[in-house]
Amino acid sequence: MSKEENKKEIKSKIGGQALIEGIMMIGVYKGAMACRLPDGTIDVETWDEKNGKNAPFYKKMPFVRGSFNFVGSMIKGYKYLMKSADKQITEEEKAEQTKAESAVMSLFMFVGMIVGVAVALGIFMFLPKIIVGLIKPVQEMRILRSFLEGIIKIILFVGYMAVTCFMKDIRRTYEYHGAEHKTIACHEARLPLTVENVRKQIRFHKRCGTSFIFIILIVSILVMCFIPFTVTWQRIVAGLVLLPVVVGISYEFIRLAGNHDNAFTKILSAPGLALQRITTREPDDSQIEVAIAALKPCIPDNLEEDVW
């Protein structure tokens, strides 16, 4: 690769997630988690990934890959979120904790996750349909009903994000989220991964999970417009059945937005980028150091394999 090609900006396949005092990055062949430990050091774990040429066929098929990648990201995200939380417990605290207490804590966190998913489904999928179903003048107007349901979903989602940013721990996670975006932006600009270079980057990214969820909300409105059902419980069931379709379409949209810079993709990306003003915060240098530590192991030897 020539020097001129090496300096050319790229759109990287590497994506990440903010954790508790840490960041997870997923690359083409490697994944990594970096966490700031209570003693101030950075702990890094790496593992193999199959997202490149060796990826299974269902991760490559348009409209099918979206659902598999989404579910896989959720499972992996939860796994390493719990690991990052565990790393914040000092060795002394672990020594004092009995096996029974540790098992109870693990069970408590698992049940908490299940309850959290159930509550999220209830609030963001069921509640809007139930609320609109109570408005008699629009009960038989499926298109208007779909738009009203979607607007309520968006209001609930944005409101939830806005409220969480006032929580100290969540706000700190949003700072790590900002560090993740800025570090990936530095890598995409083909600049050396230093704190100084990362600090100068923008903290908003078109392929962010926040933008993806927002696109899912928009696509769900359009898809539900084609559903002929007007009975509330039927619309709830239809929404659940069609969720993989909505996620699949949304994933292709986020890929399109990530690959192109034109008027359409800018309009498509604008709401998600605006929402990232809530879900990302400017990180400090110590958080940027963690993001760099998480990103470096995920960069393949051949940069061409990392191009989105």
C-alpha positions in Angstrom: 0.0 0.0 0.0 1.4 3.4 -1.0 1.8 6.3 1.5 -1.0 8.2 -0.2 -3.4 5.2 0.1 -2.3 4.7 3.7 -3.3 8.3 4.5 -6.7 8.1 2.8 -9.6 8.0 5.3 -11.6 4.8 5.6 -14.9 3.7 7.0 -13.9 1.0 9.5 -15.9 -2.2 10.2 -14.8 -2.0 13.9 -17.7 -1.2 16.2 -17.9 -0.9 20.0 -19.9 -0.6 23.1 -19.3 1.3 26.3 -19.1 -0.8 29.5 -18.7 -0.1 33.2 -15.4 1.7 33.3 -14.5 0.2 30.0 -15.1 -0.4 26.3 -15.6 -3.4 24.1 -14.5 -3.3 20.5 -15.4 -5.9 17.8 -13.3 -6.1 14.7 -13.1 -8.4 11.7 -11.0 -11.1 13.3 -10.5 -10.0 16.9 -12.6 -8.6 19.7 -11.3 -6.9 22.8 -12.4 -5.5 26.1 -10.4 -2.9 28.0 -11.3 -1.8 31.5 -9.9 0.6 34.0 -9.3 -1.4 37.2 -9.8 0.1 40.7 -6.0 0.3 41.0 -5.8 2.5 38.0 -4.3 0.0 35.5 -5.9 -1.0 32.2 -6.9 -4.7 31.9 -7.3 -6.0 28.3 -9.0 -9.2 27.2 -9.0 -10.4 23.6 -10.8 -13.2 21.7 -11.3 -14.4 18.1 -14.1 -13.1 15.9 -15.6 -14.3 12.6 -16.7 -11.2 10.9 -14.5 -11.2 7.8 -14.0 -13.7 5.1 -14.5 -16.5 7.6 -17.9 -15.1 8.7 -20.8 -17.6 8.5 -23.2 -17.1 5.6 -26.1 -15.7 7.7 -23.8 -12.8 8.7 -23.4 -11.9 5.0 -27.0 -12.2 3.6 -28.7 -8.9 3.1 -31.8 -8.4 5.3 -31.0 -11.6 7.2 -27.7 -10.5 8.7 -29.3 -7.6 10.6 -31.3 -9.8 13.0 -28.4 -12.2 13.6 -25.9 -9.4 14.2 -28.3 -7.5 16.4 -29.1 -10.5 18.7 -25.4 -11.5 18.7 -24.4 -7.9 19.7 -26.9 -7.9 22.5 -25.7 -11.2 23.9 -22.1 -10.3 23.6 -22.8 -6.8 25.0 -24.5 -8.2 28.1 -21.7 -10.8 28.7 -18.9 -8.2 28.7 -21.0 -5.6 30.6 -21.2 -8.1 33.4 -17.5 -8.9 33.1 -16.7 -5.2 33.3 -18.8 -4.9 36.4 -17.0 -7.8 38.0 -13.6 -6.2 37.3 -14.6 -3.3 39.5 -14.6 -5.6 42.5 -11.2 -5.6 44.2 -9.4 -8.9 45.1 -10.0 -8.1 48.8 -13.8 -7.8 48.2 -13.8 -11.0 46.1 -12.0 -12.8 48.9 -14.6 -11.7 51.4 -17.5 -12.8 49.2 -18.6 -16.4 49.7 -19.4 -18.7 46.8 -23.1 -18.6 47.8 -23.1 -14.8 47.7 -21.4 -14.8 44.3 -24.0 -17.2 42.9 -26.9 -15.2 44.3 -25.4 -12.0 42.8 -25.0 -13.7 39.4 -28.6 -15.0 39.5 -29.8 -11.5 40.6 -28.0 -9.9 37.6 -29.4 -12.5 35.2 -33.0 -12.0 36.5 -32.5 -8.3 36.3 -31.5 -8.6 32.6 -34.7 -10.7 31.9 -36.9 -8.2 33.7 -35.1 -5.3 32.0 -35.8 -6.8 28.5 -39.4 -7.5 29.5 -39.9 -4.0 30.7 -38.3 -2.5 27.6 -40.6 -4.6 25.4 -43.6 -3.5 27.4 -42.7 0.2 27.3 -41.4 0.6 23.8 -43.5 -2.0 21.9 -46.7 -2.7 23.8 -47.5 0.6 25.6 -47.7 2.8 22.5 -50.1 0.4 20.8 -52.3 0.2 24.0 -52.3 4.0 24.4 -53.3 4.7 20.7 -55.8 1.8 20.9 -57.7 3.7 23.6 -58.2 6.7 21.2 -61.5 5.8 19.6 -61.4 8.3 16.6 -58.3 6.6 15.2 -59.0 3.0 16.1 -59.9 2.0 12.5 -57.4 4.3 10.8 -54.4 2.0 10.6 -52.0 4.4 8.9 -52.6 7.3 11.2 -52.6 4.8 14.1 -49.1 3.5 13.0 -47.7 7.0 12.9 -49.1 7.9 16.4 -47.7 4.7 17.8 -44.3 5.5 16.3 -44.3 9.0 17.6 -45.1 7.8 21.2 -42.3 5.2 20.8 -39.8 8.0 19.9 -41.0 10.3 22.7 -40.6 7.5 25.2 -37.1 6.5 23.9 -35.8 10.0 23.8 -37.3 10.8 27.2 -35.7 7.7 28.7 -32.3 8.6 27.3 -32.6 12.1 28.5 -33.5 11.0 32.0 -30.7 8.5 32.3 -28.0 11.1 31.5 -28.7 12.7 34.9 -27.5 9.5 36.7 -23.9 9.7 37.6 -22.9 6.1 36.6 -24.8 6.3 33.3 -23.3 9.7 32.5 -19.9 8.2 32.9 -20.8 5.3 30.6 -21.9 7.9 28.0 -18.4 9.4 28.4 -16.9 6.1 27.5 -19.3 5.9 24.6 -17.9 9.2 23.4 -14.3 7.9 23.8 -15.3 4.8 21.7 -16.6 7.0 18.9 -13.7 9.4 18.9 -11.1 6.6 18.9 -12.8 4.9 15.9 -12.9 8.2 14.1 -9.2 8.7 14.7 -8.6 5.2 13.3 -10.8 5.9 10.3 -8.8 9.1 9.7 -5.6 7.0 9.6 -4.0 9.0 12.3 -1.8 7.5 15.0 -3.8 6.3 18.0 -2.7 8.8 20.6 -4.7 10.6 23.2 -4.0 14.0 21.5 -5.2 12.8 18.1 -8.3 11.1 19.5 -9.2 14.1 21.6 -9.6 16.2 18.5 -12.1 13.9 16.8 -15.9 14.3 16.8 -17.8 12.1 19.2 -20.8 11.4 16.9 -20.8 8.4 14.5 -23.4 7.4 11.8 -23.1 3.7 12.5 -23.7 4.1 16.3 -26.1 1.7 18.0 -28.2 4.7 19.1 -28.7 5.7 15.5 -29.5 2.1 14.7 -32.3 1.9 17.3 -33.7 5.2 16.1 -33.8 3.9 12.5 -35.6 0.8 13.8 -38.3 3.0 15.3 -38.7 4.9 12.0 -38.8 1.7 9.9 -41.3 0.1 12.4 -43.7 3.0 11.6 -43.5 2.4 7.9 -43.9 -1.4 8.2 -46.9 -1.2 10.6 -48.6 1.1 8.0 -49.1 -2.1 5.8 -50.6 -4.2 8.6 -54.4 -4.4 8.2 -55.1 -5.2 11.8 -56.8 -2.6 14.0 -57.4 -4.6 17.1 -54.7 -3.7 19.7 -53.6 -7.3 20.6 -53.4 -8.3 17.0 -51.1 -5.3 16.3 -49.0 -6.2 19.3 -48.5 -9.8 17.9 -47.9 -8.5 14.4 -45.2 -6.1 15.8 -43.4 -9.0 17.5 -43.6 -11.3 14.5 -42.3 -8.6 12.1 -39.5 -7.4 14.4 -36.9 -9.4 12.6 -38.1 -7.8 9.3 -37.9 -4.3 10.8 -34.4 -5.0 12.2 -33.2 -6.5 8.9 -34.4 -3.5 6.9 -32.9 -1.0 9.5 -29.6 -2.8 9.4 -29.3 -2.3 5.6 -30.2 1.4 6.1 -27.5 1.9 8.7 -25.0 0.2 6.3 -26.1 2.5 3.5 -25.7 5.5 5.7 -22.3 4.3 6.8 -21.1 3.7 3.2 -22.3 6.9 1.6 -22.3 10.7 2.2 -25.2 12.1 0.1 -28.3 14.1 0.8 -30.4 11.0 1.5 -28.0 9.3 4.0 -27.5 12.7 5.7 -31.2 13.0 6.3 -31.4 9.4 7.3 -28.6 9.8 9.8 -29.6 13.2 11.2 -32.0 12.1 14.0 -29.6 9.5 15.3 -26.7 11.9 15.3 -28.8 14.4 17.1 -29.7 11.8 19.7 -26.0 11.1 20.3 -25.8 14.5 21.9 -27.5 12.8 24.8 -25.9 9.3 24.7 -22.3 10.4 24.2 -20.3 12.8 26.3 -16.8 14.3 26.0 -14.4 11.8 27.6 -11.4 12.6 29.7 -7.9 11.4 28.8 -8.0 8.3 31.0 -11.1 7.1 29.2 -9.6 7.7 25.8 -6.6 5.6 26.9 -9.0 2.7 27.6 -10.7 3.2 24.2 -7.3 3.0 22.5 -6.3 -0.1 24.4 -9.6 -1.8 23.3 -9.3 -0.7 19.6 -5.7 -1.6 18.9 -6.0 -5.4 19.1 -9.0 -5.3 16.7 -7.2 -3.6 13.8 -6.3 -6.3 11.2 -2.8 -6.5 9.7 -4.3 -5.9 6.3 -6.3 -2.6 6.6 -8.1 -3.3 3.4 -10.0 -6.1 5.2 -11.2 -3.4 7.7 -12.9 -1.2 5.1 -16.7 -1.1 5.6 
